[in-house]
Amino acid sequence: MEQIHISESNIVIENKSFSASFYAMEKMPDGSKRGTFRSYTVLVDGDNVTFKNCLFENTAGKGDDVGQALALYLDGDGITLENCVLKGHQDTLFLAPLPEREIIPGGFTGPKQFTERKRRTVHFKNCIIEGGVDFIFGGATAYFEDCEFVS
């Protein structure tokens, strides 16, 4: 189980399963909590990345027990997911950027906290997105075409 970071642009990824159980309340080596934005299974910050028939899941458990646990953190533009399944509980899918009000000291600890916050567009087609609490969030423009949301 490892976190996956995809920075390459203009690629297609098909028929892959990504699963991990990182969570916000988990302790880091320095004793700090992992936090929401370091709990991802997969982080994508490449542009024009297409996923087809892929599974993204964070199996950490319910937010009451572990806090937030991201299955997929998208911070690239022009990302497309087709026939994909996203599974988690609290904060399954993060669509960057964070709102401007979060640019405060201590307001965001994570892999992209010091980078410019750019508007993003993401397209989901024929996907299943599962979660229990606040499971899709962020500031990107997202299009959901023929998708199923399971709560």
Stockholm file with secondary structure:
# STOCKHOLM 1.0

chainA/1-151         MEQIHISESNIVIENKSFSASFYAMEKMPDGSKRGTFRSYTVLVDGDNVTFKNCLFENTAGKGDDVGQALALYLDGDGITLENCVLKGHQDTLFLAPLPEREIIPGGFTGPKQFTERKRRTVHFKNCIIEGGVDFIFGGATAYFEDCEFVS
#=GR chainA/1-151 SS CCCEEECCCSEEEESCEEEECCCTTSBCTTSSBCCGGGCCSEEECSSSEEEESCEEEECSCCHHHHCCCCSEEECSSSEEEESCEEECSBSCEEESCCCGGGCSTTSCCSTTTTSCCCCCEEEEESCEEECSBSCEEESSEEEEESCEEEC
#=GC SS_cons         CCCEEECCCSEEEESCEEEECCCTTSBCTTSSBCCGGGCCSEEECSSSEEEESCEEEECSCCHHHHCCCCSEEECSSSEEEESCEEECSBSCEEESCCCGGGCSTTSCCSTTTTSCCCCCEEEEESCEEECSBSCEEESSEEEEESCEEEC
//
